[in-house]
Amino acid sequence: MVIGAIFHWNSLVDKQASGKAYSSFKIKSPKNIGDDNYDSIFKEMQQMLSDMNKKEKHSNDELNIKQYYSLDPNGPTPTILMSLGRSGSGSTWQIMGNLTGHETPSTEYTGSSTRKSEQFFEKVGTEDEGAWLIEYLSHLQRKYATSGIVGFKWKPYSTIFSEPAMDALHVMSNSVNPTIRVVRLRRNLLDVVISRSKHSIYDVRSHCIVGDTECLKQHSEAAMAGVELHTKNLLRQLEQLSRLEDAVDKLLVKFNILHVHVSFENLYMSNHDNVSEWLKLLQFLDVGEKQLTKEQLIQSMRHVGTSNIKQSDTINNIEDVRNALYGTKFENLLH
């Protein structure tokens, strides 16, 4: 199953007034996109990123500068957690909040699905110039004034390449005092596919709260039943996810947005008392204590892990999956 709708770059639009290079886009159904066309889409995207890199810095651009005054430099640090679904973003946001002050609601403000994300940015429109981002973060700062960080989870569907989203990225790149920070979370893409498959087949909750034995029982039963991955389209699915993830990473670099990369594996699957990935995250956020023990980390966790460590414990056709990935660039996703 393709991660949301696939985007198609129609043309590069040079906005002389703001010095920004954007692409208008049409959302197309995956079934209407052939292999050759899909490759051409990403070639256009790569060209767009290359053209963006050649643009002059926006040091004299006054677009949205007045809006930054609505963010309180002494308030909670404005933070965006950017990751695909089923990558641990809910738990990560919850722990980030507890380690920097106290937890705030975990919201997928820009949409929890491709369609909802499309609707969100269609509602924002092209004349907003990124004001929606500042307005929402300012609202959160006032609402949760005693928190260490405030913000939301941004799932980077293809809509992140739309003009309203690009405007917000531009605002983020120019934000100062306070600077809007992005935590870029990525997970083993095969594990993302496994988790999505499990949640699409079985009626289980996204997360289990500590002590919720019924929830854990449901996840245990789902894990025992397992999932069967369709190997015919697996490589294509992983390629699409990989390209989209890499393109989002490049956007953060091109816009010179303050961000840090962390991985699900280093956050949740490291051995023994290793909390180095969490320390890196805390140092980046620059809020609260910069020291952390494994005990403190565990105490901050409200969710319980529900994924099997071994993929073979969940994938019923594990040999078929291994054979499909052996000799490809995705072989390293097997564990």
C-alpha positions as CSV (number, residue, x, y, z in Angstrom):
1,M,0.0,0.0,0.0
2,V,1.4,3.3,-1.1
3,I,2.1,5.9,1.7
4,G,-0.8,8.3,0.8
5,A,-1.3,9.8,-2.5
6,I,1.7,10.3,-4.9
7,F,2.5,13.9,-5.8
8,H,3.1,15.2,-9.3
9,W,5.2,18.2,-9.9
10,N,3.6,20.3,-12.7
11,S,6.0,23.2,-12.9
12,L,8.5,25.2,-10.8
13,V,7.0,28.5,-9.9
14,D,9.5,31.3,-9.1
15,K,8.0,33.7,-6.6
16,Q,10.1,36.8,-7.2
17,A,8.6,38.7,-4.4
18,S,9.8,36.3,-1.7
19,G,12.7,34.6,-3.4
20,K,11.1,31.2,-2.9
21,A,11.0,28.3,-5.4
22,Y,7.9,26.2,-5.1
23,S,6.1,23.6,-7.1
24,S,2.4,23.5,-7.6
25,F,1.1,20.0,-7.4
26,K,-1.8,17.7,-8.2
27,I,-2.7,14.8,-5.9
28,K,-3.1,11.6,-8.0
29,S,-4.4,8.2,-6.9
30,P,-1.6,5.6,-6.8
31,K,-3.4,3.4,-9.2
32,N,-3.0,6.1,-11.9
33,I,0.7,6.3,-11.5
34,G,2.9,3.9,-13.5
35,D,6.5,2.9,-12.7
36,D,8.0,5.1,-15.4
37,N,5.8,8.1,-14.4
38,Y,6.7,7.6,-10.7
39,D,10.4,7.8,-11.5
40,S,9.9,11.0,-13.6
41,I,8.0,12.6,-10.6
42,F,11.1,12.2,-8.4
43,K,13.4,13.5,-11.1
44,E,11.3,16.7,-11.2
45,M,11.4,16.8,-7.5
46,Q,15.2,16.5,-7.5
47,Q,15.4,19.3,-10.0
48,M,13.2,21.4,-7.8
49,L,15.5,20.9,-4.8
50,S,18.5,21.7,-7.0
51,D,16.9,25.0,-8.1
52,M,16.0,25.8,-4.6
53,N,19.7,25.4,-3.6
54,K,20.7,28.0,-6.2
55,K,18.3,30.6,-4.9
56,E,19.8,33.5,-3.0
57,K,19.5,33.6,0.8
58,H,16.3,35.4,2.0
59,S,18.2,37.8,4.3
60,N,16.3,40.8,3.0
61,D,12.9,39.1,2.8
62,E,10.4,40.6,5.1
63,L,7.7,38.0,4.5
64,N,6.1,37.0,7.8
65,I,8.8,38.7,9.9
66,K,6.1,40.6,11.8
67,Q,4.5,37.3,12.8
68,Y,7.4,36.1,14.8
69,Y,6.6,38.6,17.5
70,S,3.6,36.5,18.4
71,L,5.9,33.7,19.6
72,D,7.0,34.3,23.2
73,P,10.8,34.0,23.5
74,N,10.4,33.2,27.2
75,G,7.6,30.7,26.6
76,P,7.8,26.9,25.9
77,T,10.1,26.1,23.0
78,P,8.1,25.7,19.7
79,T,8.9,22.2,18.4
80,I,7.7,20.0,15.6
81,L,8.1,16.3,15.5
82,M,8.2,15.2,11.9
83,S,7.9,11.5,11.1
84,L,5.9,8.9,9.1
85,G,3.0,7.2,10.8
86,R,3.8,4.0,12.8
87,S,7.3,5.4,13.6
88,G,6.8,5.9,17.3
89,S,5.9,9.6,17.2
90,G,3.1,9.4,19.8
91,S,5.4,7.8,22.4
92,T,8.3,10.1,21.5
93,W,6.2,13.3,21.9
94,Q,4.9,12.1,25.2
95,I,8.4,11.3,26.5
96,M,9.9,14.6,25.2
97,G,7.2,16.5,27.1
98,N,7.8,14.7,30.4
99,L,11.6,15.0,30.1
100,T,11.4,18.8,29.4
101,G,8.6,19.7,31.8
102,H,5.3,18.0,31.4
103,E,3.4,16.3,28.7
104,T,1.1,18.1,26.3
105,P,-1.4,16.5,23.9
106,S,0.0,14.6,21.0
107,T,-1.8,16.2,18.0
108,E,-1.3,15.5,14.3
109,Y,-2.3,19.1,13.4
110,T,-1.6,18.9,9.7
111,G,-3.6,15.7,9.2
112,S,-3.4,12.1,10.4
113,S,-4.0,10.7,6.8
114,T,-3.2,11.8,3.3
115,R,-6.8,13.0,2.7
116,K,-7.0,14.9,6.0
117,S,-3.6,16.5,5.2
118,E,-4.9,17.5,1.8
119,Q,-8.0,19.0,3.3
120,F,-5.9,20.9,5.9
121,F,-3.6,22.6,3.4
122,E,-6.5,23.2,1.0
123,K,-8.2,25.1,3.8
124,V,-5.1,27.0,4.6
125,G,-4.8,28.1,1.0
126,T,-1.9,29.9,-0.9
127,E,-2.4,33.4,0.6
128,D,-1.7,32.5,4.2
129,E,2.1,32.8,3.8
130,G,2.8,30.5,6.8
131,A,0.7,32.4,9.3
132,W,-1.1,29.3,10.3
133,L,2.0,27.8,11.8
134,I,2.9,30.8,14.0
135,E,-0.7,31.3,15.1
136,Y,-1.1,27.7,16.2
137,L,2.3,27.6,18.0
138,S,1.5,30.9,19.7
139,H,-1.8,29.5,20.9
140,L,-0.1,26.4,22.3
141,Q,2.5,28.6,24.1
142,R,-0.3,30.5,25.9
143,K,-2.3,27.3,26.6
144,Y,0.6,25.3,28.0
145,A,2.7,28.1,29.4
146,T,4.4,26.0,32.0
147,S,5.6,23.3,29.6
148,G,9.1,23.0,28.4
149,I,8.1,22.5,24.8
150,V,4.9,22.9,22.7
151,G,4.1,21.9,19.2
152,F,2.6,19.1,17.2
153,K,3.4,16.0,15.1
154,W,3.7,16.7,11.3
155,K,3.3,13.6,9.2
156,P,5.1,14.5,6.0
157,Y,2.7,13.2,3.3
158,S,3.2,14.4,-0.2
159,T,1.4,17.6,0.9
160,I,4.6,18.8,2.5
161,F,5.6,19.9,-1.1
162,S,2.5,22.0,-1.5
163,E,2.7,25.8,-1.4
164,P,1.1,26.3,2.0
165,A,3.5,23.8,3.6
166,M,6.5,25.3,1.9
167,D,5.4,28.7,3.2
168,A,5.5,27.3,6.7
169,L,8.9,25.8,6.2
170,H,10.1,29.2,5.0
171,V,8.7,30.8,8.2
172,M,10.5,28.1,10.3
173,S,13.8,28.8,8.5
174,N,13.5,32.5,9.4
175,S,12.3,32.1,13.0
176,V,14.5,33.6,15.6
177,N,14.1,34.2,19.4
178,P,12.6,31.7,19.6
179,T,13.7,29.4,16.8
180,I,11.3,26.8,15.8
181,R,12.9,23.4,16.1
182,V,12.2,20.2,14.2
183,V,12.8,16.7,15.6
184,R,13.1,14.4,12.5
185,L,12.3,10.9,13.5
186,R,12.8,7.9,11.2
187,R,12.2,4.2,11.6
188,N,13.3,1.0,9.8
189,L,10.9,1.2,6.8
190,L,10.2,-2.5,6.8
191,D,9.1,-2.3,10.4
192,V,6.9,0.7,9.4
193,V,5.3,-1.6,6.8
194,I,4.8,-4.4,9.3
195,S,3.2,-2.1,11.8
196,R,0.9,-0.6,9.3
197,S,-0.1,-4.0,8.1
198,K,-0.9,-5.1,11.6
199,H,-3.0,-2.1,12.4
200,S,-4.9,-2.3,9.2
201,I,-5.8,-6.0,9.8
202,Y,-6.4,-6.1,13.5
203,D,-8.6,-4.0,15.7
204,V,-5.9,-2.8,18.1
205,R,-5.2,0.6,19.6
206,S,-2.3,2.7,18.4
207,H,-0.7,2.7,21.9
208,C,-1.0,0.8,25.2
209,I,-0.8,2.7,28.4
210,V,1.2,1.2,31.2
211,G,-1.0,-1.1,33.2
212,D,-3.6,-1.6,30.4
213,T,-3.6,-5.4,30.3
214,E,-6.5,-5.6,27.9
215,C,-4.7,-3.5,25.3
216,L,-1.5,-5.5,25.7
217,K,-3.5,-8.7,25.4
218,Q,-5.0,-7.6,22.1
219,H,-1.6,-6.7,20.7
220,S,-0.2,-10.0,21.9
221,E,-3.0,-11.9,20.1
222,A,-2.4,-9.8,16.9
223,A,1.3,-10.5,17.1
224,M,0.7,-14.3,17.5
225,A,-1.7,-14.3,14.5
226,G,0.9,-12.4,12.5
227,V,0.7,-10.6,9.1
228,E,1.6,-11.7,5.6
229,L,3.3,-9.1,3.5
230,H,2.7,-8.9,-0.3
231,T,6.2,-9.4,-1.6
232,K,5.2,-8.6,-5.2
233,N,4.9,-4.9,-4.4
234,L,7.1,-4.8,-1.3
235,L,10.2,-3.4,-3.1
236,R,8.2,-0.7,-4.8
237,Q,6.6,0.2,-1.5
238,L,9.9,0.5,0.3
239,E,11.3,2.5,-2.6
240,Q,8.5,5.0,-2.4
241,L,8.8,5.4,1.3
242,S,12.5,5.7,1.1
243,R,12.4,8.4,-1.6
244,L,9.7,10.4,0.2
245,E,11.7,10.2,3.5
246,D,14.9,11.3,1.8
247,A,13.1,14.1,0.0
248,V,11.8,15.5,3.3
249,D,15.3,15.4,4.8
250,K,16.6,17.4,1.9
251,L,13.8,20.0,2.3
252,L,14.9,20.6,5.9
253,V,18.5,21.1,4.7
254,K,17.6,23.3,1.8
255,F,15.5,25.5,4.0
256,N,18.2,25.6,6.6
257,I,15.7,24.6,9.3
258,L,17.1,23.9,12.8
259,H,16.6,20.1,13.2
260,V,18.0,16.9,14.7
261,H,17.8,13.4,13.3
262,V,16.9,10.6,15.7
263,S,15.9,7.0,15.0
264,F,13.3,4.7,16.5
265,E,15.8,2.0,16.9
266,N,18.3,4.1,18.9
267,L,15.5,5.6,21.0
268,Y,13.7,2.4,21.9
269,M,15.8,-0.6,21.0
270,S,19.3,0.3,22.3
271,N,21.0,-2.2,24.6
272,H,21.1,-1.9,28.4
273,D,21.5,1.5,29.8
274,N,22.2,3.4,26.6
275,V,20.3,6.7,26.6
276,S,22.6,8.5,24.2
277,E,19.9,9.1,21.5
278,W,17.6,10.7,24.1
279,L,20.5,12.8,25.4
280,K,21.1,14.1,21.9
281,L,17.5,14.9,21.6
282,L,17.4,16.8,25.0
283,Q,20.5,18.7,24.1
284,F,19.0,19.8,20.9
285,L,15.8,21.0,22.6
286,D,17.9,22.8,25.1
287,V,15.2,22.7,27.7
288,G,15.4,21.3,31.3
289,E,18.0,18.8,32.5
290,K,20.7,17.7,30.1
291,Q,21.5,14.5,32.1
292,L,19.5,11.4,32.0
293,T,19.6,7.9,33.4
294,K,17.8,4.8,32.2
295,E,15.6,4.8,35.3
296,Q,14.5,8.4,34.6
297,L,13.7,7.5,31.0
298,I,11.6,4.6,32.0
299,Q,9.7,6.7,34.6
300,S,8.9,9.2,31.8
301,M,7.3,6.6,29.6
302,R,3.5,6.3,29.7
303,H,3.2,3.9,26.8
304,V,4.3,0.3,26.6
305,G,6.0,-1.2,23.5
306,T,3.9,-3.5,21.4
307,S,6.2,-4.5,18.6
308,N,8.0,-7.7,18.4
309,I,11.8,-7.4,18.3
310,K,12.2,-10.1,15.8
311,Q,10.4,-9.6,12.4
312,S,10.1,-13.4,12.1
313,D,7.8,-13.3,15.1
314,T,5.3,-11.2,13.2
315,I,5.7,-11.9,9.5
316,N,4.1,-15.2,8.6
317,N,5.8,-15.4,5.2
318,I,9.2,-14.3,6.5
319,E,11.2,-16.5,4.0
320,D,9.3,-14.9,1.1
321,V,10.1,-11.4,2.4
322,R,13.8,-12.3,2.9
323,N,14.0,-13.7,-0.6
324,A,12.4,-10.5,-2.0
325,L,14.9,-8.3,-0.2
326,Y,18.1,-10.3,-0.5
327,G,20.6,-8.6,-2.9
328,T,18.7,-5.3,-2.9
329,K,19.5,-2.1,-1.1
330,F,16.8,-2.9,1.4
331,E,18.4,-6.1,2.6
332,N,19.7,-4.3,5.6
333,L,16.2,-3.7,6.9
334,L,15.9,-7.3,7.8
335,H,16.6,-8.2,11.4
